[in-house]
Amino acid sequence: MWSLGSGSQHVLDAVSMCEQEEKRQGKEEQHAPWRLYFRKEIFTPWHDSSSDQVSTELIYRQIVHGLKNGDYQSDKEDDYVQLAARHYYVLHGSESSMETTEKIVRECMNMTIIENKWSILHTQ
């Protein structure tokens, strides 16, 4: 994953790097498994969420989507619990339901990561 901001790297540089890596591994570069996402940058220190609600919502949705796809990972199980709890609160406030909780976890968390962590915990 590369951030292609206003620096010296460009979109086609990233595509070329993916293709070169495939070639280095002895594979055909036209079959490189790369994806291209356009994302708004994560919150900057000067971001005012109250004055730019559209931008805030976009960033929030991108983060949730990134969690679901495994783009963001952590070694701390508590990080996932905290993020799921906050996502639950954003969508449902103080309402409490096990069914809704399971839906939220499946909606915003990468289930492979959760299942791997679960199996590690139960083999210790």
DSSP file with accessible surface (Angstrom, degrees, kcal/mol):
  #  RESIDUE AA STRUCTURE BP1 BP2  ACC     N-H-->O    O-->H-N    N-H-->O    O-->H-N    TCO  KAPPA ALPHA  PHI   PSI    X-CA   Y-CA   Z-CA
    1    1 A M              0   0  153      0, 0.0     2,-0.4     0, 0.0     0, 0.0   0.000 360.0 360.0 360.0 129.1    0.0    0.0    0.0
    2    2 A W        -     0   0  119      2,-0.0     2,-0.7     0, 0.0    12,-0.0  -0.982 360.0-137.8-126.3 141.0    1.4    3.4   -1.0
    3    3 A S        -     0   0   80     -2,-0.4     2,-0.9     1,-0.0     6,-0.1  -0.874  16.8-165.9 -95.2 118.3    0.2    6.9   -0.4
    4    4 A L        +     0   0   51     -2,-0.7     7,-0.1     2,-0.1    -2,-0.0  -0.726  29.3 147.7-106.8  80.3    0.5    8.9   -3.5
    5    5 A G  S    S-     0   0   49     -2,-0.9    -1,-0.0     5,-0.1     0, 0.0   0.318  70.5 -50.0 -88.1-136.9    0.1   12.4   -2.3
    6    6 A S  S    S+     0   0  134      2,-0.1    -2,-0.1     4,-0.0     4,-0.1   0.238 105.4 104.4 -89.6  17.0    1.7   15.5   -3.7
    7    7 A G  S    S-     0   0   53      2,-0.1    -3,-0.0     1,-0.1     0, 0.0   0.168  93.4 -78.3 -80.5-155.9    5.2   14.0   -3.5
    8    8 A S  S    S+     0   0  108      2,-0.0     2,-0.3     0, 0.0    -1,-0.1   0.579 101.0  90.0 -88.0 -11.5    7.3   12.7   -6.3
    9    9 A Q        -     0   0   75     -6,-0.1     2,-0.3     4,-0.0    -2,-0.1  -0.649  57.7-166.6 -87.8 148.5    5.5    9.3   -6.8
   10   10 A H    >>  -     0   0  119     -2,-0.3     4,-1.6     1,-0.1     3,-0.7  -0.805  36.2 -96.8-128.7 169.0    2.6    9.0   -9.1
   11   11 A V  H 3> S+     0   0   54      1,-0.3     4,-2.0    -2,-0.3     3,-0.3   0.910 122.5  50.0 -54.5 -48.2   -0.2    6.4   -9.8
   12   12 A L  H 3> S+     0   0  131      1,-0.2     4,-2.5     2,-0.2    -1,-0.3   0.793 103.6  60.9 -68.3 -22.6    1.6    4.8  -12.6
   13   13 A D  H <> S+     0   0   70     -3,-0.7     4,-2.3     2,-0.2    -1,-0.2   0.922 106.4  46.7 -63.8 -42.8    4.8    4.5  -10.5
   14   14 A A  H  X S+     0   0   11     -4,-1.6     4,-2.0    -3,-0.3    -2,-0.2   0.916 112.0  49.7 -65.9 -42.4    2.8    2.3   -8.1
   15   15 A V  H  X S+     0   0   19     -4,-2.0     4,-2.4     1,-0.2    -2,-0.2   0.939 111.1  50.4 -61.2 -44.5    1.3    0.2  -10.9
   16   16 A S  H  X S+     0   0   42     -4,-2.5     4,-2.9     1,-0.2    -2,-0.2   0.906 107.4  53.3 -61.4 -41.4    4.9   -0.3  -12.3
   17   17 A M  H  X S+     0   0   56     -4,-2.3     4,-2.1     1,-0.2    -1,-0.2   0.911 109.4  49.0 -61.3 -41.9    6.2   -1.3   -8.8
   18   18 A C  H  X S+     0   0   31     -4,-2.0     4,-1.9     2,-0.2    -2,-0.2   0.928 113.1  46.6 -62.9 -44.7    3.5   -4.0   -8.6
   19   19 A E  H  X S+     0   0   68     -4,-2.4     4,-2.2     1,-0.2    -2,-0.2   0.906 111.3  51.4 -66.0 -40.3    4.2   -5.3  -12.0
   20   20 A Q  H  X S+     0   0  120     -4,-2.9     4,-2.6     1,-0.2    -1,-0.2   0.885 107.5  53.4 -64.6 -37.2    8.0   -5.3  -11.4
   21   21 A E  H  X S+     0   0   74     -4,-2.1     4,-1.6     2,-0.2    -1,-0.2   0.911 108.7  49.5 -64.2 -41.3    7.5   -7.3   -8.2
   22   22 A E  H  <>S+     0   0   22     -4,-1.9     5,-2.6     1,-0.2    -2,-0.2   0.934 111.9  48.3 -60.6 -45.4    5.5   -9.9  -10.1
   23   23 A K  H ><5S+     0   0  135     -4,-2.2     3,-1.9     1,-0.2    -2,-0.2   0.904 107.5  55.5 -63.1 -41.1    8.2  -10.1  -12.7
   24   24 A R  H 3<5S+     0   0  172     -4,-2.6    -1,-0.2     1,-0.3    -2,-0.2   0.859 106.0  52.4 -60.0 -34.0   10.9  -10.5   -9.9
   25   25 A Q  T 3<5S-     0   0   89     -4,-1.6    -1,-0.3    -5,-0.2    -2,-0.2   0.368 124.0-106.0 -84.5   4.9    8.9  -13.4   -8.6
   26   26 A G  T < 5S+     0   0   70     -3,-1.9    -3,-0.2     1,-0.3     2,-0.2   0.666  81.1 124.0  81.4  16.7    9.0  -15.1  -12.0
   27   27 A K  S   <S-     0   0  111     -5,-2.6     2,-0.5    -6,-0.2    -1,-0.3  -0.612  71.8 -92.2-103.9 167.5    5.3  -14.4  -12.7
   28   28 A E    >   -     0   0  109     -2,-0.2     3,-1.9     1,-0.1    -5,-0.0  -0.683  28.8-142.1 -82.8 128.0    3.7  -12.5  -15.7
   29   29 A E  G >  S+     0   0   66     -2,-0.5     3,-1.7     1,-0.3    -1,-0.1   0.781  96.8  65.8 -64.6 -25.6    3.3   -8.8  -14.8
   30   30 A Q  G 3  S+     0   0  124      1,-0.3    -1,-0.3   -11,-0.0   -11,-0.0   0.682 100.6  53.7 -70.8 -10.4   -0.1   -8.6  -16.6
   31   31 A H  G <  S+     0   0  128     -3,-1.9    -1,-0.3   -12,-0.1    -2,-0.2   0.177  76.4 140.9-104.8  16.0   -1.4  -11.0  -13.9
   32   32 A A    <   -     0   0   14     -3,-1.7     2,-1.8     1,-0.1   -13,-0.1  -0.389  54.0-133.0 -61.6 129.3   -0.3   -8.9  -11.0
   33   33 A P        +     0   0  111      0, 0.0     2,-0.3     0, 0.0    -1,-0.1  -0.469  53.6 140.7 -85.5  69.8   -2.9   -8.9   -8.2
   34   34 A W        -     0   0   97     -2,-1.8     2,-0.4   -19,-0.0   -19,-0.0  -0.792  34.7-158.3-112.2 154.4   -3.0   -5.2   -7.5
   35   35 A R        -     0   0  165     -2,-0.3     2,-0.5     2,-0.0     0, 0.0  -0.969   8.8-144.1-128.5 148.0   -5.9   -2.9   -6.7
   36   36 A L        -     0   0   80     -2,-0.4     2,-0.4     2,-0.0    -2,-0.0  -0.959  19.7-179.9-117.1 120.4   -6.2    0.8   -7.0
   37   37 A Y        -     0   0   93     -2,-0.5     2,-0.6     2,-0.0    -2,-0.0  -0.960  19.3-148.6-118.5 139.8   -8.1    2.8   -4.5
   38   38 A F        +     0   0  165     -2,-0.4     2,-0.4     2,-0.0    -2,-0.0  -0.942  29.9 173.5-104.4 121.2   -8.7    6.5   -4.4
   39   39 A R        -     0   0   69     -2,-0.6     2,-0.2     3,-0.0     3,-0.1  -0.955  35.4-117.8-129.0 148.7   -9.0    7.6   -0.8
   40   40 A K        -     0   0   80     -2,-0.4     3,-0.1     1,-0.1    22,-0.0  -0.572  51.4 -95.0 -75.2 145.5   -9.2   10.9    1.0
   41   41 A E        -     0   0  104     -2,-0.2     3,-0.2     1,-0.1    -1,-0.1  -0.299  45.6 -99.1 -61.4 149.2   -6.3   11.4    3.3
   42   42 A I        -     0   0   76      1,-0.2    -1,-0.1    -3,-0.1    18,-0.0  -0.171  68.5 -53.2 -61.9 165.2   -6.9   10.3    6.9
   43   43 A F        -     0   0   90     -3,-0.1    -1,-0.2    13,-0.1    13,-0.0  -0.087  58.1-148.1 -48.6 126.6   -7.6   13.2    9.3
   44   44 A T    >   -     0   0   42     -3,-0.2     3,-2.1     1,-0.1    -1,-0.1  -0.584  28.8-106.0 -89.7 158.9   -5.1   15.9    9.2
   45   45 A P  T 3  S+     0   0  126      0, 0.0    -1,-0.1     0, 0.0    -2,-0.1   0.812 122.1  48.5 -57.5 -26.4   -4.3   17.9   12.3
   46   46 A W  T 3  S+     0   0  204      2,-0.1     2,-0.2     0, 0.0    -3,-0.0   0.426  81.0 125.2 -94.8   2.5   -6.2   20.9   11.0
   47   47 A H    <   -     0   0   41     -3,-2.1     2,-0.7     1,-0.1     3,-0.1  -0.434  45.3-160.3 -65.4 128.5   -9.3   18.8   10.0
   48   48 A D    >>  -     0   0   81     -2,-0.2     4,-1.3     1,-0.1     3,-1.0  -0.895   4.5-168.9-111.8  99.3  -12.4   20.3   11.5
   49   49 A S  T 34 S+     0   0   63     -2,-0.7     7,-0.2     1,-0.3    -1,-0.1   0.783  84.0  58.1 -62.9 -25.7  -15.1   17.6   11.5
   50   50 A S  T 34 S+     0   0   84      1,-0.2     3,-0.3    -3,-0.1    -1,-0.3   0.802 110.4  42.1 -76.0 -24.4  -17.8   20.0   12.4
   51   51 A S  T <4 S+     0   0   91     -3,-1.0     2,-0.2     1,-0.2    -1,-0.2   0.650 121.6  38.6 -95.7 -15.1  -17.2   22.2    9.4
   52   52 A D     X  +     0   0   70     -4,-1.3     4,-2.2     1,-0.1    -1,-0.2  -0.599  62.6 159.8-134.0  73.5  -16.7   19.5    6.8
   53   53 A Q  H  > S+     0   0  147     -3,-0.3     4,-2.5    -2,-0.2     5,-0.2   0.837  74.5  56.1 -67.7 -31.8  -19.2   16.7    7.6
   54   54 A V  H  > S+     0   0  121      2,-0.2     4,-2.4     1,-0.2    -1,-0.2   0.949 110.2  45.0 -65.1 -46.6  -19.0   15.2    4.1
   55   55 A S  H  > S+     0   0    7      1,-0.2     4,-2.7     2,-0.2     5,-0.2   0.918 112.7  51.8 -62.5 -42.8  -15.3   14.8    4.3
   56   56 A T  H  X S+     0   0   31     -4,-2.2     4,-2.6     1,-0.2    -2,-0.2   0.930 110.6  47.6 -61.1 -45.6  -15.6   13.4    7.8
   57   57 A E  H  X S+     0   0   92     -4,-2.5     4,-2.7     2,-0.2     5,-0.2   0.911 111.6  51.2 -63.2 -41.7  -18.1   10.8    6.7
   58   58 A L  H  X S+     0   0   80     -4,-2.4     4,-2.3     2,-0.2    -2,-0.2   0.942 111.8  46.0 -61.1 -47.9  -16.0    9.8    3.7
   59   59 A I  H  X S+     0   0    1     -4,-2.7     4,-2.3     2,-0.2    -2,-0.2   0.934 112.8  51.1 -61.5 -44.3  -12.9    9.3    5.9
   60   60 A Y  H  X S+     0   0   49     -4,-2.6     4,-2.4    -5,-0.2    -2,-0.2   0.942 111.0  47.3 -59.9 -47.7  -14.9    7.4    8.5
   61   61 A R  H  X S+     0   0  107     -4,-2.7     4,-2.6     1,-0.2    -1,-0.2   0.877 110.4  53.2 -63.1 -37.8  -16.4    5.1    5.8
   62   62 A Q  H  X S+     0   0   25     -4,-2.3     4,-2.6    -5,-0.2    -1,-0.2   0.902 109.1  49.1 -64.5 -39.3  -13.0    4.5    4.3
   63   63 A I  H  X S+     0   0   43     -4,-2.3     4,-2.4     2,-0.2    -2,-0.2   0.945 112.3  47.2 -65.7 -46.1  -11.6    3.5    7.7
   64   64 A V  H  X S+     0   0   15     -4,-2.4     4,-2.3     1,-0.2    -2,-0.2   0.939 114.0  48.1 -61.1 -44.0  -14.4    1.0    8.3
   65   65 A H  H  X S+     0   0   91     -4,-2.6     4,-2.2     1,-0.2     6,-0.2   0.908 110.4  52.2 -62.7 -41.2  -14.0   -0.4    4.8
   66   66 A G  H  <>S+     0   0    0     -4,-2.6     5,-2.4     2,-0.2     6,-1.0   0.875 108.9  50.1 -64.1 -36.3  -10.3   -0.7    5.3
   67   67 A L  H ><5S+     0   0   13     -4,-2.4     3,-1.1     3,-0.2    43,-0.6   0.937 110.1  50.1 -64.6 -46.2  -10.8   -2.6    8.5
   68   68 A K  H 3<5S+     0   0   74     -4,-2.3    -2,-0.2     1,-0.3    -1,-0.2   0.883 113.4  45.5 -60.6 -39.3  -13.2   -5.0    6.8
   69   69 A N  T 3<5S-     0   0   58     -4,-2.2    -1,-0.3    -5,-0.2    -2,-0.2   0.450 115.0-113.1 -86.8  -1.0  -10.7   -5.6    4.0
   70   70 A G  T < 5S+     0   0   10     -3,-1.1    -3,-0.2    -4,-0.4    -4,-0.1   0.645  77.3 130.8  80.8  13.9   -7.8   -6.1    6.3
   71   71 A D  S   <S+     0   0   38     -5,-2.4     2,-0.5    -6,-0.2    -4,-0.2   0.833  71.7  47.7 -66.6 -33.2   -6.0   -2.9    5.1
   72   72 A Y  S    S+     0   0   67     -6,-1.0     2,-0.3    -9,-0.1    -2,-0.1  -0.948  76.0 174.6-111.3 128.5   -5.5   -1.9    8.7
   73   73 A Q        -     0   0  144     -2,-0.5     2,-0.3    40,-0.0    -6,-0.0  -0.952  11.2-171.9-134.9 153.7   -4.2   -4.5   11.2
   74   74 A S        -     0   0   29     -2,-0.3     6,-0.1     1,-0.1    -2,-0.0  -0.989  27.0-143.4-142.5 148.9   -3.1   -4.5   14.8
   75   75 A D  S    S+     0   0  160     -2,-0.3     2,-0.7     1,-0.0     3,-0.1   0.604  84.7  86.6 -83.0 -12.3   -1.4   -7.0   17.1
   76   76 A K    >>  -     0   0  142      1,-0.2     3,-1.0     2,-0.0     4,-0.8  -0.799  64.2-159.6 -95.7 116.9   -3.6   -5.8   20.0
   77   77 A E  H >> S+     0   0   96     -2,-0.7     4,-1.8     1,-0.2     3,-0.6   0.868  90.9  65.1 -59.9 -33.9   -6.9   -7.5   20.2
   78   78 A D  H 3> S+     0   0   94      1,-0.2     4,-2.9     2,-0.2    -1,-0.2   0.814  91.4  63.7 -62.4 -29.3   -8.3   -4.5   22.2
   79   79 A D  H <> S+     0   0   60     -3,-1.0     4,-2.3     1,-0.2    -1,-0.2   0.923 105.3  45.0 -59.6 -43.7   -7.8   -2.2   19.2
   80   80 A Y  H <X S+     0   0   22     -4,-0.8     4,-2.6    -3,-0.6     5,-0.2   0.910 112.8  50.7 -67.3 -40.9  -10.4   -4.2   17.3
   81   81 A V  H  X S+     0   0   78     -4,-1.8     4,-2.5     1,-0.2    -2,-0.2   0.937 111.8  47.6 -62.2 -45.8  -12.8   -4.3   20.2
   82   82 A Q  H  X S+     0   0   74     -4,-2.9     4,-2.5     2,-0.2    -2,-0.2   0.912 113.0  48.0 -62.7 -43.8  -12.5   -0.5   20.7
   83   83 A L  H  X S+     0   0   65     -4,-2.3     4,-2.5    -5,-0.2    -1,-0.2   0.918 112.9  47.7 -65.3 -42.8  -13.1    0.2   17.0
   84   84 A A  H  X S+     0   0   13     -4,-2.6     4,-2.6     2,-0.2    -2,-0.2   0.918 112.3  50.6 -63.9 -40.5  -16.1   -2.1   16.8
   85   85 A A  H  X S+     0   0   53     -4,-2.5     4,-2.4    -5,-0.2    -2,-0.2   0.922 112.1  46.6 -64.1 -41.7  -17.5   -0.6   20.0
   86   86 A R  H  X S+     0   0  156     -4,-2.5     4,-2.6     2,-0.2    -1,-0.2   0.900 111.8  50.5 -67.9 -39.6  -17.1    2.9   18.6
   87   87 A H  H  X S+     0   0    5     -4,-2.5     4,-2.1     2,-0.2     5,-0.2   0.925 110.0  51.4 -63.3 -42.0  -18.6    1.9   15.3
   88   88 A Y  H  X S+     0   0   25     -4,-2.6     4,-3.1     1,-0.2     5,-0.3   0.940 111.1  47.6 -57.6 -47.9  -21.6    0.4   17.2
   89   89 A Y  H  X S+     0   0  155     -4,-2.4     4,-2.3     1,-0.2    -2,-0.2   0.899 108.6  54.0 -64.6 -40.1  -22.1    3.6   19.1
   90   90 A V  H  < S+     0   0   89     -4,-2.6    -1,-0.2     1,-0.2    -2,-0.2   0.916 119.9  33.5 -58.8 -42.5  -21.9    5.8   16.0
   91   91 A L  H  < S+     0   0   60     -4,-2.1    -2,-0.2    -5,-0.2    -1,-0.2   0.826 136.7  17.2 -84.9 -32.5  -24.6    3.8   14.4
   92   92 A H  H >< S-     0   0   52     -4,-3.1     3,-1.6     1,-0.3    -3,-0.2   0.377  82.4-150.9-127.9   2.6  -26.8    2.8   17.3
   93   93 A G  T 3< S-     0   0   26     -4,-2.3    -1,-0.3    -5,-0.3    -2,-0.1  -0.266  71.0 -22.1  61.4-139.8  -26.0    5.0   20.3
   94   94 A S  T 3  S+     0   0  117      2,-0.1    -1,-0.2    -5,-0.0    -5,-0.1   0.427  99.4 125.3 -89.0   2.9  -26.6    3.4   23.7
   95   95 A E    <   -     0   0   99     -3,-1.6     2,-0.4    -6,-0.1    -3,-0.1  -0.285  49.1-151.5 -56.0 146.1  -29.0    0.8   22.3
   96   96 A S        +     0   0  112      4,-0.0     2,-0.3     5,-0.0     3,-0.1  -0.975  29.4 145.0-132.9 123.5  -27.9   -2.7   23.3
   97   97 A S     >  -     0   0   38     -2,-0.4     4,-2.3     1,-0.1     5,-0.1  -0.940  41.0-145.2-156.6 131.5  -28.6   -5.9   21.4
   98   98 A M  H  > S+     0   0  134     -2,-0.3     4,-2.6     2,-0.2     5,-0.2   0.901 105.3  53.7 -64.3 -38.7  -26.5   -9.0   20.8
   99   99 A E  H  > S+     0   0  158      1,-0.2     4,-2.0     2,-0.2    -1,-0.2   0.929 110.8  45.4 -61.7 -44.7  -27.9   -9.4   17.3
  100  100 A T  H  > S+     0   0   20      2,-0.2     4,-2.7     1,-0.2    -1,-0.2   0.899 110.8  54.6 -66.2 -39.3  -26.9   -5.8   16.4
  101  101 A T  H  X S+     0   0   53     -4,-2.3     4,-2.5     2,-0.2    -2,-0.2   0.939 108.7  47.3 -60.2 -47.2  -23.5   -6.4   18.0
  102  102 A E  H  X S+     0   0  107     -4,-2.6     4,-2.3     1,-0.2    -1,-0.2   0.914 112.1  51.1 -61.5 -39.8  -22.8   -9.4   15.8
  103  103 A K  H  X S+     0   0  123     -4,-2.0     4,-2.1    -5,-0.2    -2,-0.2   0.924 110.6  48.3 -62.9 -44.3  -24.0   -7.5   12.7
  104  104 A I  H  X S+     0   0    2     -4,-2.7     4,-2.2     2,-0.2     5,-0.3   0.928 110.4  50.8 -63.7 -44.3  -21.7   -4.6   13.5
  105  105 A V  H  X S+     0   0   42     -4,-2.5     4,-2.1     1,-0.2    -1,-0.2   0.946 113.8  44.4 -61.2 -44.8  -18.7   -6.9   14.0
  106  106 A R  H  < S+     0   0  143     -4,-2.3    -1,-0.2     1,-0.2    -2,-0.2   0.850 113.0  53.7 -67.7 -31.1  -19.3   -8.7   10.7
  107  107 A E  H  < S+     0   0   71     -4,-2.1    -1,-0.2    -5,-0.2    -2,-0.2   0.863 124.0  20.1 -71.9 -36.6  -19.9   -5.3    9.0
  108  108 A C  H  < S+     0   0    1     -4,-2.2     2,-0.4    -5,-0.1    -2,-0.2   0.548 108.8  75.4-117.6  -5.4  -16.7   -3.6   10.0
  109  109 A M  S  < S-     0   0    4     -4,-2.1     2,-0.8    -5,-0.3   -41,-0.2  -0.853  78.3-116.5-114.0 146.7  -14.2   -6.3   11.0
  110  110 A N     >  -     0   0   30    -43,-0.6     4,-1.9    -2,-0.4     3,-0.3  -0.670  25.2-155.8 -76.2 110.9  -12.1   -8.7    8.9
  111  111 A M  H  > S+     0   0   37     -2,-0.8     4,-3.0     1,-0.2     5,-0.2   0.820  88.6  60.2 -65.5 -29.8  -13.5  -12.0   10.0
  112  112 A T  H  > S+     0   0   86      2,-0.2     4,-2.5     1,-0.2    -1,-0.2   0.933 106.5  47.2 -62.5 -43.5  -10.3  -13.9    9.0
  113  113 A I  H  > S+     0   0   25     -3,-0.3     4,-2.4     2,-0.2    -2,-0.2   0.937 114.1  47.3 -63.5 -44.2   -8.3  -11.8   11.4
  114  114 A I  H  X S+     0   0   50     -4,-1.9     4,-2.7     1,-0.2    -2,-0.2   0.935 112.6  48.6 -63.8 -45.3  -10.9  -12.4   14.2
  115  115 A E  H  X S+     0   0  112     -4,-3.0     4,-2.6     2,-0.2    -1,-0.2   0.904 111.3  50.5 -63.4 -38.8  -11.1  -16.1   13.5
  116  116 A N  H  X S+     0   0   91     -4,-2.5     4,-2.1    -5,-0.2    -1,-0.2   0.928 112.5  46.1 -63.8 -43.9   -7.2  -16.4   13.5
  117  117 A K  H  X S+     0   0   48     -4,-2.4     4,-2.3     2,-0.2    -2,-0.2   0.905 112.3  51.9 -64.4 -39.5   -7.0  -14.5   16.8
  118  118 A W  H  X S+     0   0  159     -4,-2.7     4,-1.8     1,-0.2    -2,-0.2   0.932 110.4  47.0 -63.2 -44.9   -9.8  -16.7   18.3
  119  119 A S  H  X S+     0   0   57     -4,-2.6     4,-0.9     1,-0.2    -1,-0.2   0.888 111.1  52.2 -68.4 -35.1   -8.1  -19.9   17.3
  120  120 A I  H >X S+     0   0   89     -4,-2.1     3,-0.7     1,-0.2     4,-0.6   0.936 109.1  50.4 -64.2 -42.0   -4.8  -18.7   18.7
  121  121 A L  H >< S+     0   0   77     -4,-2.3     3,-0.6     1,-0.2    -1,-0.2   0.870 111.3  48.3 -63.6 -36.6   -6.5  -17.8   22.0
  122  122 A H  H 3< S+     0   0  121     -4,-1.8    -1,-0.2     1,-0.2    -2,-0.2   0.588 107.6  54.4 -85.3  -7.2   -8.1  -21.3   22.3
  123  123 A T  H <<        0   0  116     -4,-0.9    -1,-0.2    -3,-0.7    -2,-0.2   0.497 360.0 360.0 -99.5  -4.3   -4.8  -23.2   21.5
  124  124 A Q    <<        0   0  177     -4,-0.6    -3,-0.0    -3,-0.6    -4,-0.0  -0.443 360.0 360.0 -84.7 360.0   -2.9  -21.5   24.3
